[in-house]
Amino acid sequence: MFQNDYTDLLEPDPDPTTDFARMARFLTGTAIGLVLGGGGARGIAHVGMIQAMHEAGIPIDLIGGTSIGAFMGALWADELNVKGYIERAKDWCKVISFLIGCFSYYLI
């Protein structure tokens, strides 16, 4: 028997990451900001925080930080893709680890 429940006519839930959704949050005063703290070791924790927010469906409209938080925030603002962001953060960690190893040789 034919059953018409009209589900094919309903629009899907709006995507909260679109520019239009972001503009609507700014205009209604509900924009979501994230401020990342400083401290070298926390830089990697920021990657996990941004990934968790993305997985939970929480959009990030504004991002700021101090020291390593500013750097990780700038990486996110430049990438806006979790997989690419994680890869760039891993590459950065490898470079910093190498540089610290090189400089520590001269400090001993």
Secondary structure by P-SEA (a helix, b strand, c coil): ccccccccccccccccccaaaaaaaaaacbbbbbbbbbcccaaaaaaaaaaaaaaaccccccccccaaaaaaaaaaaacccaaaaaaaaaaaaaaaaaaaaaaaaaac
